[in-house]
Amino acid sequence: MHAEILFENGWVYTGNDAGPLRANLAIAKGRIIAVGQPEDVNRTVTPETTRVDLDGQLVIPGFQDAHIHPIFAGIELLQCDLTQARSAEEAVAAVARYAADNPDEPWISGAGWSMDFFPGGTPTRQLLDAVVPDRPVYLINRDHHGAWANTAAFAAAGISADTPDPEGGRLEREEDGTPAGTVHEGAMDLFNAAKPPVPYELAYRGLLASQQLLLAQGITAWQDAWVPIPEGGHADHLNVYTDAVKAGDLKVRVTACQWWDRTAGMGQLQEIVERRDRVAGTFDHQTLNANTVKVMVDGVAENYTAAMHHVYLDHHGHPTENRGIEFFAPDELKEFVTAIDASGMQVHFHALGDRAVTDALDALEAARDTNGVNDNRHHLAHLQLVRSEDVPRFAALNAAANVQALWACHEEQMDTLTLPFLEPGAEDRHYPFGELASAGARLVAGSDWPVSTADPIAAMHVAVNRAAPEEDLPPLGPESQKLSVKQILDAYTHGSAWINHLDAETGTLEPGKLADLAVLNLNIFDLPAQELHRAEVTQTWIGGECVYDRSHTGNTETLPVPVMP
């Protein structure tokens, strides 16, 4: 077969070698037909072949994000976006500007504020009342496990001093019990009946806005970790994906992870399976599938809702009675995980605290005891703390460790809202990527964007250094928790391809596989570890099509965003 496209004069990391090779790579009909020594690959070249001069750049398999929320992120980009605020004052000012610019919106909705901007991570309603007194304001925080609301929002939702904390959630309160302004976890649901639903058009625009940004970061596939069965008039995100495929707007390969509603019980499994089968009967698995289920086992450490074996400490370092929140009793978790597994679906756990990790592994062990060994490829995401005795269970159960590497460093939220309230010695066990890898756990990688940046290179930098780029802070934890460049790159490419059941076609660069790849301006294997963040994506290719070229765009614009009617 003759090459339609030839990459030459650069480096190629196939994913099957110890490091990059000085090699050429040929593509035809959307697939790789040859990779290796130039004199061998160039036998496929004809005068019609398009030649891409790499000029010393590095070709890698396309990044695949195994835990991301693109539609929600895109919606938030189009609403009151607080991700660029760097202080409480900037966040409030951004809300004021957005309200002034959008006088006809009945609610001011948005997201992205950082807990470390505010004392105790809990901003008050009065801060919002001062700039938007006449309309409800509801703003989700950066980690999406809490929200900040003004007085009008609490009133619209009927939330008062008499409203009890819901199961699995908590309201911050003033001395007389009045809601203070911040709500956590399940208490966010108290606003659902009052908030306006997200319309379909906004969700569709959000998907395409996100795709623009993600293609520019070399991402060729993702697992959307929250695709709920819609209710209350909200857009059906699964329909957004199916419509985008039909319209030719979706360029990436998507695994839609269906949400397990903790209030809906076992009865929801039938509809989840029906939605999975409907997608499978219409679309090629390589383009779109919905064969995975997201289970939220616990919360997050910074608001003391991550489920821990050890109790949290108070502000004086004394033990409390709080071990966080388990959203499911262990026996209930075992029951429905076993049923999901029996249906042939993958389970994608949010398991952040070490007790949540134990519960998730116990559930997978129960499923295996009942259903036997299969190829469903379950995975646990986040893994902020893992007990040493649970580390070898990942490999034993063939459960992948889905790492969000960008979080494994000292930063303000970690150092002021998390580490001081955990058991002594917890820092050394934080995000134990190296320990998991040494014990044979399969590593896959994701960003959890918009909780943090979706940039895989930034996450790789932290995984290798255990410190954020250009930050003068010590590494988080011992040297043994660091990963090599190869380990984290493999996690972000063929590791995530495996978790997405795309490894037969993607994840490595070898003849016969789809030509999904990214081009980096620098050879990251030759960079000093502290300079990894300097690398940038210059091109992204999916199925042999260039879907992002920095030299042509100068920015992240790769696809038009439709105007909402």
N, C-alpha and C positions, 0 to 999 in steps of 0.2 A: 504494500500500500504506500502511496506517495504522501509525503507530508504536505499539509495545507499551511501549517505554521511551524516555524523552527525557532526555538530559543537558543541563542548561541553567545559565546564570549562571556560566560559567567559561571556561577556556582549553582549546583543543584543538590538539595538535601532530599533524598528520596523517602526518608523515614525508615528505610531498611538497612542503612549504613551507619557507621559510628559517627560520621560527620559529613559535611558537604563534599561533593566531588566536583572537580573542574570538568564539566560535562555539557553536552547539548541535549535538548529535549524536543521531540517532534510530536505533533498533534495532527490527527485527521478525524473527521466526522465526530468531533467532540471528545475524542479519547486519545490517550497517550499511545503512540505506536512504537516509540523508541526512546531510550534514555541511556546515555553512556558516552564513550569516547567520541569526539567529533568525527573522526574518520569513519566510524561505524554508523553513527546516526545520519551523517550527511549523505549516505547512500539513498536515503528516502527523499532527498530534496530534488525538486524540479524547478525550472525557471518560473513557474507559477507560485511557488511557495512564498508565503509572507515570512520574512526574516525579522526577528525581534532581537536587536543587539542589546544584551544585558549590561554591557560595559562594566563588568565586574560585580554586578548585583547578585543577590541570592534568591533562587527560586525554592519555595517550600510548598508542601501540601497546604491547601486552604485551611484556615482556622475554622474550627467548629465549636460553637459556644453551647455547652451542654446544660446551661441553666441561665436563662435570660427571659426578659419580659418585654418583647419589642412593641407589641400593640399598646400595652399600658404606658410604656416609656414614650411612645410617639404621641399618645393622647396628652400626656403631661407636658411634653414639649410645646404643644399647641395651646395649653391652658396657662395658668399662672406658674411659670417655671422658676423655682427658687434655687436651682442647682448652682447658679453662678454667684449667689450671695456668699459673702465671706464673714458675716457678722450678724448679730441680731438686728442691728440697725439697718443693714443692707436688705435683710429679708423683709422687714416691715416696710421699707421704702419701696421694694419691688411689688408688694401687695398693693400699696397705695397707687403706684403707677398703673398696674394692671386694672384696678378698679376704675380709675379715671379714664383709661383707654377703652373700657368695655362697659359703658353705663347701662346697657340693656340686658346684661347677663343677670338672671335672678339670683344665682349663687356664684360666688367667687370660688372656683375649685382649682386645685393645683397640688404641687408636691415638690420635695427636694430640700427642705430645710434640715440643717444639721443639729442634732441634740446638743452638741457641745457648745453651741452659741448661747445656751440658756442655763441658768443655775439649776442643777439637778437634771438637766435635759428636758425640762417641762415648762414651756412658755405659757403665759397667761392669756386669758381672753381679753383682758384690758388692753394689751398691746395692739390687738387687732381692732378692738372697738374704737381706739383713738383715730384710726385711719379709715375704717369702714364700719360706721355705726348703724347703717340703715339696711344692710343686706347680709344674709348669711355668708360666712367665710369658713371653708373647710379645706385644710391643707395637710396632706400626708407627709410624714417625715422621710428622711433619706432612706432609712432601712425598711420603710413601709410596714412597720409594726406599731405605729402610733399616729395620731393626728392632732392637729391644733385647730381649735374652732373659736369663733367669737360668740358673744352673748346671743346675737340674733340666730345663729345656727343652733345653739342649744335650745332656744325657745321654739324654733321651727320644728325641731325633732321631739319636742315635749320632754326634754331631759332637765331634771331639776334636782334639788337637794334630796327629794324623796325617791329618786330613781336608784334602785340597788345596782351594785356592780354585777354585770352579767357573768354567767359561767364562762371561764376562759378569758376574762377581760377585767379592766380596772379603770376607774375615773380618778384623776387627780382632783382633790377637793379643797375648798377653802375651809376655815375653821367651823363654819355652820353647816358644812356638807354641800354647799353650792359648787357645781362643777367649776374647776379653776381654769380650765382652758385646754388641757391635754388629756387625751384618752389613749388607752393601750389595748392592743390585740382585739379581743371580742367586743370590747366597748365601742369600737369603731362601727360595728354593725348597727348600733342604736340610731345612726343617722340615715340608714339605708332607705327607709320609707319616705323620708322628707327630701332627700337630695334628688335633683333631676337626673334621669337616666342618661347614660352616654349614648348618643345617637349613632346609628350605623355609619353615617357619612364621616363623622369625626374619627371613629375607630379605623376606617379604611384609610383616611388621610394619615392617621397616626402610624399605621403599618408602613406606608410608603416613605414617610418622613424618617422613620427608624432605619428602614432598609438603606436609604441614602448614606446614613452615617456608618452603618455596619459594613457595607461594601467597601467603604474607604478605609476600613481597618482590617481588610483581608479576610473577612468572615464570609464563608461560602455556604454554611449550614448552621442551623441552630435548633435547640430544643426549647420551645416556648413553655416555661414551667408553670403557667397558670392560664388555662383555657377553660373557663367555667361553663356549665350549662346555664344559659342566661335566664334571668328572672327580673321582674319589675320594669320591663321595657328596655333593658340594656341591650346593646348590640351583641350578637352572637359572634364571638371571635373566630370560632371554627368556620362560620359562614364567610367572614371576612377573608380568611385564608383561601377557602375554596373559590370564592369569586375572584380573588386576585390571581389565582392560577388560571382560571378560565379566561380572564382578560389579558393574560400575558404579562401582568405587572409584577408577579412574584418571581424574582430571579434566584433567590437562595433555596436550599433544600430545607424543609421544615418538618420537624417532629412536634406535633401539637400534644402537649401533656395535659390531659383532662383533669380537672380539679375534683378532688374528693371532698364534698361538703360535709363537714363534721356534724351538721344538724339533720342530715337527710337519711342517715342509716343505710342499711344494706340494699334497700329498694332502688337506690340510684344506679347500681351496677348495671342493671339491664339497659337503661338508656345510654350509659357510657359505652357499653359494648355495641349497641345499635349505632351510635355515632361513629365509633371506630370502624364498623363494618361498612357503613355508608361511604366513608372516605375511601376505604380500601377497594370498594367496588367501582369507584369512579376515577381514582388517580393512581398513577405509578407511585410505588412506595418511595422511590428515589426523589420524588418531587414533594409529596405531602403524605404524612401518615398520622394517625391519632391513636397509636397503640400503646400509650403509656398513661399512667395515673399518678397525679401529684398528691401526696399525703403530707400534711403539715403536722408533725409530731409535737413540736414545742414552739416557743417564741424566740426571743433574743436576749443576750446577756445584759445589754446596756439598760434594759428596763426590768431586769430581774425576772423575766418570764421564760428564759431558756431552762429546760429541765435538767437539774444537776443531781448527782448523788450526794454531794456535799452541800450544806446550807450556804446561802449568801451571808455576807457580813454586813453589819451596819456601818454608818459613817465613822464610828469609833473603833472599827475593827473587831467588834464583838459578834458572835454567831447570832443569827436570827432563826426563825422557824421556817423561813421561805426556801424551798428547793425548786422554785420555778413552777411552770404550768405544763402538765401533760394534757394535750387536747383529747386524748383517748386513754381509757383504761387499758393496761397491757393485754388483757384477755380479749377485749373488743378489737384492738389493733391486730392481734393474731388472727382473729376470725375473718375480718374483711380482707386483710392482706392475703390470706390463704385463698379466699374466693377470687380475688383479682388475679392472683397467680394461676389459679385453675382455669381462668378464662383465657389464658394465653397472653395476658398483658404485663407489661413492665411496671414496676412500682418505683417511683421517684420520691424519696423521702426528703423533707426538710428536717434535718436532725442536727441541731446546733450544740446543745448541752450533752454531757456524757451520759446522763440517764436516758435522754432521747435516743442516743446512739445505741445503747443497750437494748432499749425497747424495740427499735427497728430491726436490729440483728436477731433478737429473739423471735420477732414476727416472721422474718425470713426463714429462720430455722424451723419454725412450726409449719410454714408453707412447704418447705422441702420434705419434712417428715410425712406430710399428708399427700403431697402431689408428686413427689420424686424430683429428680434433677431434670431441669429443662434449660432452654436457651432464652429465657425472658430478659436477662441482663438487668437486674435491679441495681439501684444505686442510691447512695446516701450523700446528700449535699450539705455543705458548710463545715461541719465537723470541727467546731471551734475547740472543743475538748473531747478527748476519747480516752477512756480508761485503758491502761496498758494491757489488761487481760482481754479487752475487746479487739485490740489491733489485729491479732492473727485470725480473727473470725472473718474478716473481710475476704481474704483469700480462700479460706475454708468454705465459705458460702458463695463464692464467685460474685460477691457484691462489690461493685466499684465504688471508689472514693472520689466523689465529685467535688473538686477543690475550687474555692474562690480565692486564688492566691494573693490578690491585691490586698486582702485584709490582714495578711500575716506580717504585720509590722507595727511598730509603735506609732501612734498618732493620737490626736487630742481625745477623741471619743474612747479609744482603747485605754488610754492612760488615766483619764479622769472619771469615766463612767463605768468601766468594766473591771480592770485588774484590781483596783483597791477593794472590790466587794466579793472577790472570789477567794477560794481556799488558798492558803500558803503554798507556794510552789506551782501554782497554776500556769504561770508564764511559760515555764519550761515545757508544758504539755499543750501549749496553744497551737492550733492548726498543725498537728503532728505529721506533716507531709512526708518528711524524711523517714520517720519511724514506720509509717504505713507502707512506703515504697520498699523499705528494707525487709518488711514482713511479707512481701509478695502481693500486696494489694494492687489491683489495677487502678491507675490514676486516670481520671478524665477531668476536664477543666471547663469552667464557665465563669461568668462575670457577675451574675445577678443584676445586671443593668436593668433599671436605672438606680438601683441601690448604690452602685459605684460605676465608674467608667467601664465601658465595654471593651476598651483597648487591650487586646491580648499582650501586646509588648510591654505595657506598664505592669500587667499582672506577672509576666515572666520575670521582669526585673525584680519584683518583690520576692517571688519564689526562690530565686537564686541568691539574693542578698539578704532577705528577711528585713529589709529596710526600704522605705520609699525613695524614689529618685530625688537626689539632691537635698535630702534631709539629713541634718547633723544629729541623728539619734542612733543609739546602739541597736544592733540587730535584735529581733524578738526571738528569745529562746536560744537554745544551744546550736552549735554548728551542725549537729546531726540532723536538724530539721530542715536544712537547706536542700534544695533540689539542684541538679545540674541543668544546664541549658537544654541538653538533649531530653532529660526526663520531663521537663515542663512543656517543651515544644511537642514531644510525642503525646503528652496528655491532651494538648489542645488540638491535635490533628487526628492521628489514627486511634487514640484513646477515645475521644468523643465520637469519632466515626463508628467505633464499636458499640458505644452505648446507644447510638441512633440507628443501629442495625444497617449502617451504610458502609461498613468496612470492606465488603466484597467489591465495592465500586469506587470508594473514595478513601481518603485518609493517608495514602502513600502515593508516590509518583512512580508508577511502573506500567509497563505495556499492558494494555487492555482496560486499565481503569479510566474513569472519567477525568477529563482535564480540568479539575478544580484545584486552583493553585493561587498563591500570592507571591509577589515579588517584593523583596526588601532591599532598600538602598544600601544596606551594610550587611556584611557577613557576621551575624551575631555569634557565631562560634569562635571568631577571632577577636571579638571585642573584650576588653577588660570587663569584669562583672559589673563594676560600678557605672559602666557606660552603656549597658544594654538598652536603656530607655531612649537612646539616641536613634535607634533604628526606626525607620518609617516604611509603611507600605506605599509602594509606587504604582502597583497594578494589582488588580484582582480579576481572575478568570474563573468562569463557571461553565462546565461543559464545552470548553474550547472557545467561549465567547468572552471578550474583554468587557467586563461590566463596570470597571473603575480604572481610570488612568489619570494619575495626578497631573501629568504633563498637559493633558487636554483640558482638565477642569480647573485646576488651581485651587479647588476646594472639594467639598464632599458632594457636589451636585452630580448625580449620575442618572436620576430618573425624575420625571416631572411629578409634582404633587398635585392631584386634581383639586379644583376649587369646590368647596362644599356649597351646594345650592342653597 
